[in-house]
């Protein structure tokens, strides 16, 4: 169910419309940004950062590892 909140989405291909914010692909940078609530400040109006948090926890380690990139 859609809560009606504005959310942030991770767009690895940088193709989605709308405003974006860039963050270094280092898991420590993401942890710090989430801890400091930097996503909401970089993207005013964004309330739900659950997708960003889930990406940082589950998929970012794969993206950040240069040995895994294709």
ChimeraX attribute file (.defattr): number of C-alpha atoms within 10 A of each C-alpha:
attribute: neighborCount
match mode: 1-to-1
recipient: residues
	/A:1	3
	/A:2	5
	/A:3	7
	/A:4	8
	/A:5	11
	/A:6	13
	/A:7	16
	/A:8	21
	/A:9	15
	/A:10	17
	/A:11	13
	/A:12	8
	/A:13	6
	/A:14	9
	/A:15	7
	/A:16	11
	/A:17	7
	/A:18	5
	/A:19	9
	/A:20	14
	/A:21	10
	/A:22	10
	/A:23	10
	/A:24	9
	/A:25	14
	/A:26	14
	/A:27	17
	/A:28	11
	/A:29	13
	/A:30	21
	/A:31	14
	/A:32	11
	/A:33	15
	/A:34	17
	/A:35	10
	/A:36	11
	/A:37	12
	/A:38	12
	/A:39	21
	/A:40	17
	/A:41	10
	/A:42	13
	/A:43	14
	/A:44	10
	/A:45	12
	/A:46	14
	/A:47	14
	/A:48	17
	/A:49	18
	/A:50	13
	/A:51	13
	/A:52	18
	/A:53	18
	/A:54	12
	/A:55	14
	/A:56	22
	/A:57	13
	/A:58	9
	/A:59	11
	/A:60	17
	/A:61	15
	/A:62	12
	/A:63	16
	/A:64	14
	/A:65	12
	/A:66	9
	/A:67	8
	/A:68	9
	/A:69	8
	/A:70	5
